[in-house]
């Protein structure tokens, strides 16, 4: 299965340092945007899901809840 990077939602954690990424019932955390995104790619790859392309601007993936 191949998905678009736009399906990955990254949020800023208010009560901790860092960010969290949510995609297809997977949750990862990291201190930086890049680390969070890379951890999500790795988690998806374990379940045979590929991210179609690398995004150049990770700030576009940040959403507010």
PyMOL Python script that loads the backbone (N, CA, C, O; Angstrom):
from pymol import cmd

cmd.read_pdbstr("""\
ATOM      1  N   UNK A   1       0.852  -1.180   0.000  1.00  0.00           N
ATOM      2  CA  UNK A   1       0.000   0.000   0.000  1.00  0.00           C
ATOM      3  C   UNK A   1       0.896   1.240   0.000  1.00  0.00           C
ATOM      4  O   UNK A   1       1.905   1.281   0.703  1.00  0.00           O
ATOM      5  N   UNK A   2       0.532   2.225  -0.772  1.00  0.00           N
ATOM      6  CA  UNK A   2       1.280   3.472  -0.872  1.00  0.00           C
ATOM      7  C   UNK A   2       0.359   4.615  -0.457  1.00  0.00           C
ATOM      8  O   UNK A   2      -0.783   4.705  -0.909  1.00  0.00           O
ATOM      9  N   UNK A   3       0.877   5.492   0.414  1.00  0.00           N
ATOM     10  CA  UNK A   3       0.078   6.637   0.858  1.00  0.00           C
ATOM     11  C   UNK A   3       0.833   7.933   0.583  1.00  0.00           C
ATOM     12  O   UNK A   3       2.041   7.924   0.346  1.00  0.00           O
ATOM     13  N   UNK A   4       0.122   9.017   0.618  1.00  0.00           N
ATOM     14  CA  UNK A   4       0.694  10.340   0.436  1.00  0.00           C
ATOM     15  C   UNK A   4       1.189  10.868   1.778  1.00  0.00           C
ATOM     16  O   UNK A   4       0.616  10.538   2.816  1.00  0.00           O
ATOM     17  N   UNK A   5       2.250  11.687   1.776  1.00  0.00           N
ATOM     18  CA  UNK A   5       2.711  12.277   3.038  1.00  0.00           C
ATOM     19  C   UNK A   5       1.666  13.178   3.701  1.00  0.00           C
ATOM     20  O   UNK A   5       1.751  13.440   4.901  1.00  0.00           O
ATOM     21  N   UNK A   6       0.697  13.647   2.945  1.00  0.00           N
ATOM     22  CA  UNK A   6      -0.345  14.512   3.503  1.00  0.00           C
ATOM     23  C   UNK A   6      -1.247  13.786   4.485  1.00  0.00           C
ATOM     24  O   UNK A   6      -1.950  14.431   5.264  1.00  0.00           O
ATOM     25  N   UNK A   7      -1.244  12.463   4.468  1.00  0.00           N
ATOM     26  CA  UNK A   7      -2.066  11.684   5.405  1.00  0.00           C
ATOM     27  C   UNK A   7      -1.445  11.634   6.787  1.00  0.00           C
ATOM     28  O   UNK A   7      -2.107  11.243   7.749  1.00  0.00           O
ATOM     29  N   UNK A   8      -0.176  12.025   6.903  1.00  0.00           N
ATOM     30  CA  UNK A   8       0.506  12.058   8.203  1.00  0.00           C
ATOM     31  C   UNK A   8       0.219  13.404   8.850  1.00  0.00           C
ATOM     32  O   UNK A   8       0.509  14.453   8.275  1.00  0.00           O
ATOM     33  N   UNK A   9      -0.347  13.370  10.036  1.00  0.00           N
ATOM     34  CA  UNK A   9      -0.649  14.589  10.779  1.00  0.00           C
ATOM     35  C   UNK A   9       0.354  14.725  11.923  1.00  0.00           C
ATOM     36  O   UNK A   9       0.525  13.798  12.715  1.00  0.00           O
ATOM     37  N   UNK A  10       1.008  15.867  12.008  1.00  0.00           N
ATOM     38  CA  UNK A  10       1.976  16.121  13.074  1.00  0.00           C
ATOM     39  C   UNK A  10       1.419  17.209  13.975  1.00  0.00           C
ATOM     40  O   UNK A  10       0.937  18.238  13.502  1.00  0.00           O
ATOM     41  N   UNK A  11       1.491  16.969  15.278  1.00  0.00           N
ATOM     42  CA  UNK A  11       0.994  17.946  16.242  1.00  0.00           C
ATOM     43  C   UNK A  11       2.099  18.291  17.230  1.00  0.00           C
ATOM     44  O   UNK A  11       2.984  17.478  17.493  1.00  0.00           O
ATOM     45  N   UNK A  12       2.043  19.485  17.765  1.00  0.00           N
ATOM     46  CA  UNK A  12       2.980  19.932  18.796  1.00  0.00           C
ATOM     47  C   UNK A  12       2.425  19.516  20.143  1.00  0.00           C
ATOM     48  O   UNK A  12       1.278  19.825  20.466  1.00  0.00           O
ATOM     49  N   UNK A  13       3.234  18.814  20.936  1.00  0.00           N
ATOM     50  CA  UNK A  13       2.797  18.379  22.257  1.00  0.00           C
ATOM     51  C   UNK A  13       2.926  19.533  23.240  1.00  0.00           C
ATOM     52  O   UNK A  13       3.998  20.125  23.372  1.00  0.00           O
ATOM     53  N   UNK A  14       1.847  19.849  23.921  1.00  0.00           N
ATOM     54  CA  UNK A  14       1.856  20.997  24.817  1.00  0.00           C
ATOM     55  C   UNK A  14       2.470  20.691  26.179  1.00  0.00           C
ATOM     56  O   UNK A  14       3.141  21.547  26.757  1.00  0.00           O
ATOM     57  N   UNK A  15       2.253  19.495  26.694  1.00  0.00           N
ATOM     58  CA  UNK A  15       2.739  19.199  28.031  1.00  0.00           C
ATOM     59  C   UNK A  15       4.112  18.511  28.019  1.00  0.00           C
ATOM     60  O   UNK A  15       4.619  18.120  29.071  1.00  0.00           O
ATOM     61  N   UNK A  16       4.709  18.366  26.837  1.00  0.00           N
ATOM     62  CA  UNK A  16       6.035  17.757  26.711  1.00  0.00           C
ATOM     63  C   UNK A  16       6.831  18.494  25.647  1.00  0.00           C
ATOM     64  O   UNK A  16       6.304  19.343  24.928  1.00  0.00           O
ATOM     65  N   UNK A  17       8.099  18.156  25.562  1.00  0.00           N
ATOM     66  CA  UNK A  17       8.903  18.688  24.469  1.00  0.00           C
ATOM     67  C   UNK A  17       8.676  17.809  23.250  1.00  0.00           C
ATOM     68  O   UNK A  17       8.559  16.589  23.369  1.00  0.00           O
ATOM     69  N   UNK A  18       8.614  18.424  22.089  1.00  0.00           N
ATOM     70  CA  UNK A  18       8.579  17.646  20.877  1.00  0.00           C
ATOM     71  C   UNK A  18       7.246  17.609  20.179  1.00  0.00           C
ATOM     72  O   UNK A  18       6.345  18.403  20.449  1.00  0.00           O
ATOM     73  N   UNK A  19       7.150  16.648  19.259  1.00  0.00           N
ATOM     74  CA  UNK A  19       6.009  16.521  18.374  1.00  0.00           C
ATOM     75  C   UNK A  19       5.514  15.084  18.371  1.00  0.00           C
ATOM     76  O   UNK A  19       6.223  14.177  18.805  1.00  0.00           O
ATOM     77  N   UNK A  20       4.298  14.879  17.884  1.00  0.00           N
ATOM     78  CA  UNK A  20       3.731  13.547  17.709  1.00  0.00           C
ATOM     79  C   UNK A  20       3.162  13.468  16.297  1.00  0.00           C
ATOM     80  O   UNK A  20       2.639  14.452  15.773  1.00  0.00           O
ATOM     81  N   UNK A  21       3.267  12.293  15.688  1.00  0.00           N
ATOM     82  CA  UNK A  21       2.720  12.066  14.354  1.00  0.00           C
ATOM     83  C   UNK A  21       1.666  10.970  14.434  1.00  0.00           C
ATOM     84  O   UNK A  21       1.848   9.964  15.119  1.00  0.00           O
ATOM     85  N   UNK A  22       0.562  11.179  13.723  1.00  0.00           N
ATOM     86  CA  UNK A  22      -0.538  10.226  13.703  1.00  0.00           C
ATOM     87  C   UNK A  22      -0.851   9.905  12.247  1.00  0.00           C
ATOM     88  O   UNK A  22      -0.990  10.801  11.415  1.00  0.00           O
ATOM     89  N   UNK A  23      -0.960   8.600  11.950  1.00  0.00           N
ATOM     90  CA  UNK A  23      -1.312   8.171  10.602  1.00  0.00           C
ATOM     91  C   UNK A  23      -1.786   6.725  10.644  1.00  0.00           C
ATOM     92  O   UNK A  23      -1.071   5.850  11.132  1.00  0.00           O
ATOM     93  N   UNK A  24      -2.982   6.472  10.137  1.00  0.00           N
ATOM     94  CA  UNK A  24      -3.522   5.112  10.022  1.00  0.00           C
ATOM     95  C   UNK A  24      -3.392   4.319  11.323  1.00  0.00           C
ATOM     96  O   UNK A  24      -2.873   3.203  11.314  1.00  0.00           O
ATOM     97  N   UNK A  25      -3.847   4.871  12.416  1.00  0.00           N
ATOM     98  CA  UNK A  25      -3.815   4.230  13.737  1.00  0.00           C
ATOM     99  C   UNK A  25      -2.408   3.972  14.264  1.00  0.00           C
ATOM    100  O   UNK A  25      -2.217   3.077  15.086  1.00  0.00           O
ATOM    101  N   UNK A  26      -1.428   4.736  13.809  1.00  0.00           N
ATOM    102  CA  UNK A  26      -0.068   4.653  14.331  1.00  0.00           C
ATOM    103  C   UNK A  26       0.254   5.988  14.989  1.00  0.00           C
ATOM    104  O   UNK A  26      -0.148   7.043  14.499  1.00  0.00           O
ATOM    105  N   UNK A  27       0.974   5.936  16.091  1.00  0.00           N
ATOM    106  CA  UNK A  27       1.357   7.139  16.814  1.00  0.00           C
ATOM    107  C   UNK A  27       2.842   7.063  17.114  1.00  0.00           C
ATOM    108  O   UNK A  27       3.312   6.066  17.661  1.00  0.00           O
ATOM    109  N   UNK A  28       3.591   8.109  16.761  1.00  0.00           N
ATOM    110  CA  UNK A  28       5.006   8.176  17.090  1.00  0.00           C
ATOM    111  C   UNK A  28       5.303   9.545  17.683  1.00  0.00           C
ATOM    112  O   UNK A  28       4.580  10.512  17.439  1.00  0.00           O
ATOM    113  N   UNK A  29       6.367   9.614  18.457  1.00  0.00           N
ATOM    114  CA  UNK A  29       6.787  10.869  19.070  1.00  0.00           C
ATOM    115  C   UNK A  29       8.257  11.103  18.785  1.00  0.00           C
ATOM    116  O   UNK A  29       9.023  10.157  18.599  1.00  0.00           O
ATOM    117  N   UNK A  30       8.646  12.374  18.752  1.00  0.00           N
ATOM    118  CA  UNK A  30      10.036  12.733  18.548  1.00  0.00           C
ATOM    119  C   UNK A  30      10.290  14.142  19.028  1.00  0.00           C
ATOM    120  O   UNK A  30       9.355  14.912  19.243  1.00  0.00           O
ATOM    121  N   UNK A  31      11.550  14.478  19.194  1.00  0.00           N
ATOM    122  CA  UNK A  31      11.895  15.824  19.671  1.00  0.00           C
ATOM    123  C   UNK A  31      11.837  16.872  18.574  1.00  0.00           C
ATOM    124  O   UNK A  31      11.539  18.035  18.846  1.00  0.00           O
ATOM    125  N   UNK A  32      12.120  16.475  17.327  1.00  0.00           N
ATOM    126  CA  UNK A  32      12.095  17.422  16.212  1.00  0.00           C
ATOM    127  C   UNK A  32      11.088  16.951  15.169  1.00  0.00           C
ATOM    128  O   UNK A  32      10.627  15.810  15.196  1.00  0.00           O
ATOM    129  N   UNK A  33      10.759  17.856  14.252  1.00  0.00           N
ATOM    130  CA  UNK A  33       9.840  17.496  13.175  1.00  0.00           C
ATOM    131  C   UNK A  33      10.405  16.365  12.322  1.00  0.00           C
ATOM    132  O   UNK A  33       9.693  15.413  12.003  1.00  0.00           O
ATOM    133  N   UNK A  34      11.662  16.462  11.959  1.00  0.00           N
ATOM    134  CA  UNK A  34      12.278  15.461  11.105  1.00  0.00           C
ATOM    135  C   UNK A  34      12.333  14.099  11.787  1.00  0.00           C
ATOM    136  O   UNK A  34      12.044  13.078  11.162  1.00  0.00           O
ATOM    137  N   UNK A  35      12.701  14.080  13.053  1.00  0.00           N
ATOM    138  CA  UNK A  35      12.770  12.819  13.791  1.00  0.00           C
ATOM    139  C   UNK A  35      11.388  12.173  13.886  1.00  0.00           C
ATOM    140  O   UNK A  35      11.261  10.959  13.729  1.00  0.00           O
ATOM    141  N   UNK A  36      10.372  12.962  14.138  1.00  0.00           N
ATOM    142  CA  UNK A  36       9.007  12.450  14.234  1.00  0.00           C
ATOM    143  C   UNK A  36       8.556  11.869  12.901  1.00  0.00           C
ATOM    144  O   UNK A  36       7.960  10.793  12.858  1.00  0.00           O
ATOM    145  N   UNK A  37       8.840  12.578  11.819  1.00  0.00           N
ATOM    146  CA  UNK A  37       8.455  12.111  10.485  1.00  0.00           C
ATOM    147  C   UNK A  37       9.177  10.813  10.131  1.00  0.00           C
ATOM    148  O   UNK A  37       8.566   9.889   9.595  1.00  0.00           O
ATOM    149  N   UNK A  38      10.468  10.741  10.426  1.00  0.00           N
ATOM    150  CA  UNK A  38      11.239   9.536  10.118  1.00  0.00           C
ATOM    151  C   UNK A  38      10.757   8.338  10.932  1.00  0.00           C
ATOM    152  O   UNK A  38      10.709   7.220  10.418  1.00  0.00           O
ATOM    153  N   UNK A  39      10.405   8.558  12.177  1.00  0.00           N
ATOM    154  CA  UNK A  39       9.884   7.467  13.007  1.00  0.00           C
ATOM    155  C   UNK A  39       8.543   6.970  12.470  1.00  0.00           C
ATOM    156  O   UNK A  39       8.259   5.773  12.521  1.00  0.00           O
ATOM    157  N   UNK A  40       7.722   7.878  11.960  1.00  0.00           N
ATOM    158  CA  UNK A  40       6.440   7.465  11.387  1.00  0.00           C
ATOM    159  C   UNK A  40       6.665   6.653  10.120  1.00  0.00           C
ATOM    160  O   UNK A  40       6.004   5.635   9.915  1.00  0.00           O
ATOM    161  N   UNK A  41       7.588   7.088   9.269  1.00  0.00           N
ATOM    162  CA  UNK A  41       7.898   6.312   8.063  1.00  0.00           C
ATOM    163  C   UNK A  41       8.336   4.902   8.431  1.00  0.00           C
ATOM    164  O   UNK A  41       7.932   3.937   7.782  1.00  0.00           O
ATOM    165  N   UNK A  42       9.148   4.776   9.455  1.00  0.00           N
ATOM    166  CA  UNK A  42       9.642   3.469   9.886  1.00  0.00           C
ATOM    167  C   UNK A  42       8.501   2.602  10.429  1.00  0.00           C
ATOM    168  O   UNK A  42       8.442   1.404  10.151  1.00  0.00           O
ATOM    169  N   UNK A  43       7.606   3.206  11.195  1.00  0.00           N
ATOM    170  CA  UNK A  43       6.468   2.459  11.745  1.00  0.00           C
ATOM    171  C   UNK A  43       5.542   1.976  10.624  1.00  0.00           C
ATOM    172  O   UNK A  43       5.033   0.857  10.676  1.00  0.00           O
ATOM    173  N   UNK A  44       5.330   2.810   9.628  1.00  0.00           N
ATOM    174  CA  UNK A  44       4.480   2.419   8.512  1.00  0.00           C
ATOM    175  C   UNK A  44       5.147   1.336   7.667  1.00  0.00           C
ATOM    176  O   UNK A  44       4.485   0.421   7.176  1.00  0.00           O
ATOM    177  N   UNK A  45       6.455   1.449   7.505  1.00  0.00           N
ATOM    178  CA  UNK A  45       7.185   0.466   6.705  1.00  0.00           C
ATOM    179  C   UNK A  45       7.112  -0.923   7.335  1.00  0.00           C
ATOM    180  O   UNK A  45       7.078  -1.926   6.622  1.00  0.00           O
ATOM    181  N   UNK A  46       7.088  -0.986   8.661  1.00  0.00           N
ATOM    182  CA  UNK A  46       6.962  -2.272   9.348  1.00  0.00           C
ATOM    183  C   UNK A  46       5.659  -2.977   8.986  1.00  0.00           C
ATOM    184  O   UNK A  46       5.587  -4.206   9.008  1.00  0.00           O
ATOM    185  N   UNK A  47       4.635  -2.203   8.654  1.00  0.00           N
ATOM    186  CA  UNK A  47       3.332  -2.757   8.286  1.00  0.00           C
ATOM    187  C   UNK A  47       3.113  -2.751   6.775  1.00  0.00           C
ATOM    188  O   UNK A  47       1.977  -2.798   6.303  1.00  0.00           O
ATOM    189  N   UNK A  48       4.209  -2.692   6.026  1.00  0.00           N
ATOM    190  CA  UNK A  48       4.175  -2.749   4.560  1.00  0.00           C
ATOM    191  C   UNK A  48       3.375  -1.611   3.937  1.00  0.00           C
ATOM    192  O   UNK A  48       2.648  -1.810   2.963  1.00  0.00           O
ATOM    193  N   UNK A  49       3.515  -0.423   4.505  1.00  0.00           N
ATOM    194  CA  UNK A  49       2.884   0.779   3.964  1.00  0.00           C
ATOM    195  C   UNK A  49       4.009   1.745   3.619  1.00  0.00           C
ATOM    196  O   UNK A  49       4.845   2.057   4.467  1.00  0.00           O
ATOM    197  N   UNK A  50       4.032   2.219   2.378  1.00  0.00           N
ATOM    198  CA  UNK A  50       5.072   3.132   1.934  1.00  0.00           C
ATOM    199  C   UNK A  50       4.532   4.543   1.798  1.00  0.00           C
ATOM    200  O   UNK A  50       3.379   4.750   1.421  1.00  0.00           O
ATOM    201  N   UNK A  51       5.385   5.513   2.112  1.00  0.00           N
ATOM    202  CA  UNK A  51       5.052   6.908   1.880  1.00  0.00           C
ATOM    203  C   UNK A  51       5.545   7.237   0.475  1.00  0.00           C
ATOM    204  O   UNK A  51       6.712   7.007   0.156  1.00  0.00           O
ATOM    205  N   UNK A  52       4.665   7.771  -0.361  1.00  0.00           N
ATOM    206  CA  UNK A  52       4.942   7.935  -1.786  1.00  0.00           C
ATOM    207  C   UNK A  52       6.150   8.822  -2.072  1.00  0.00           C
ATOM    208  O   UNK A  52       7.003   8.445  -2.875  1.00  0.00           O
ATOM    209  N   UNK A  53       6.243   9.965  -1.450  1.00  0.00           N
ATOM    210  CA  UNK A  53       7.316  10.914  -1.731  1.00  0.00           C
ATOM    211  C   UNK A  53       7.763  11.574  -0.437  1.00  0.00           C
ATOM    212  O   UNK A  53       7.031  11.591   0.553  1.00  0.00           O
ATOM    213  N   UNK A  54       8.946  12.105  -0.456  1.00  0.00           N
ATOM    214  CA  UNK A  54       9.467  12.833   0.701  1.00  0.00           C
ATOM    215  C   UNK A  54       8.997  14.277   0.598  1.00  0.00           C
ATOM    216  O   UNK A  54       9.124  14.898  -0.457  1.00  0.00           O
ATOM    217  N   UNK A  55       8.462  14.808   1.672  1.00  0.00           N
ATOM    218  CA  UNK A  55       8.023  16.203   1.657  1.00  0.00           C
ATOM    219  C   UNK A  55       9.201  17.101   1.969  1.00  0.00           C
ATOM    220  O   UNK A  55      10.020  16.788   2.832  1.00  0.00           O
ATOM    221  N   UNK A  56       9.282  18.200   1.277  1.00  0.00           N
ATOM    222  CA  UNK A  56      10.375  19.131   1.495  1.00  0.00           C
ATOM    223  C   UNK A  56      10.082  20.071   2.655  1.00  0.00           C
ATOM    224  O   UNK A  56      11.000  20.530   3.334  1.00  0.00           O
ATOM    225  N   UNK A  57       8.805  20.358   2.883  1.00  0.00           N
ATOM    226  CA  UNK A  57       8.437  21.282   3.943  1.00  0.00           C
ATOM    227  C   UNK A  57       7.567  20.544   4.960  1.00  0.00           C
ATOM    228  O   UNK A  57       6.362  20.386   4.766  1.00  0.00           O
ATOM    229  N   UNK A  58       8.192  20.098   6.039  1.00  0.00           N
ATOM    230  CA  UNK A  58       7.466  19.338   7.059  1.00  0.00           C
ATOM    231  C   UNK A  58       6.496  20.219   7.836  1.00  0.00           C
ATOM    232  O   UNK A  58       5.549  19.708   8.433  1.00  0.00           O
ATOM    233  N   UNK A  59       6.710  21.509   7.840  1.00  0.00           N
ATOM    234  CA  UNK A  59       5.826  22.408   8.582  1.00  0.00           C
ATOM    235  C   UNK A  59       4.409  22.401   8.023  1.00  0.00           C
ATOM    236  O   UNK A  59       3.468  22.771   8.725  1.00  0.00           O
ATOM    237  N   UNK A  60       4.244  21.988   6.776  1.00  0.00           N
ATOM    238  CA  UNK A  60       2.913  21.912   6.180  1.00  0.00           C
ATOM    239  C   UNK A  60       2.104  20.771   6.760  1.00  0.00           C
ATOM    240  O   UNK A  60       0.877  20.764   6.659  1.00  0.00           O
ATOM    241  N   UNK A  61       2.781  19.799   7.370  1.00  0.00           N
ATOM    242  CA  UNK A  61       2.083  18.641   7.950  1.00  0.00           C
ATOM    243  C   UNK A  61       1.575  18.900   9.367  1.00  0.00           C
ATOM    244  O   UNK A  61       0.791  18.112   9.895  1.00  0.00           O
ATOM    245  N   UNK A  62       2.014  19.994   9.987  1.00  0.00           N
ATOM    246  CA  UNK A  62       1.600  20.305  11.359  1.00  0.00           C
ATOM    247  C   UNK A  62       0.137  20.740  11.374  1.00  0.00           C
ATOM    248  O   UNK A  62      -0.268  21.627  10.622  1.00  0.00           O
ATOM    249  N   UNK A  63      -0.638  20.111  12.231  1.00  0.00           N
ATOM    250  CA  UNK A  63      -2.041  20.498  12.412  1.00  0.00           C
ATOM    251  C   UNK A  63      -2.263  20.834  13.865  1.00  0.00           C
ATOM    252  O   UNK A  63      -1.542  20.347  14.736  1.00  0.00           O
ATOM    253  N   UNK A  64      -3.241  21.652  14.131  1.00  0.00           N
ATOM    254  CA  UNK A  64      -3.568  21.979  15.523  1.00  0.00           C
ATOM    255  C   UNK A  64      -4.858  21.260  15.897  1.00  0.00           C
ATOM    256  O   UNK A  64      -5.787  21.171  15.094  1.00  0.00           O
ATOM    257  N   UNK A  65      -4.903  20.756  17.105  1.00  0.00           N
ATOM    258  CA  UNK A  65      -6.097  20.054  17.577  1.00  0.00           C
ATOM    259  C   UNK A  65      -6.895  20.923  18.514  1.00  0.00           C
ATOM    260  O   UNK A  65      -7.937  20.499  19.013  1.00  0.00           O
TER     261      UNK A  65
END
""", "prot")
cmd.dss("prot")
cmd.show_as("cartoon", "prot")
cmd.util.cbc("prot")
cmd.orient("prot")
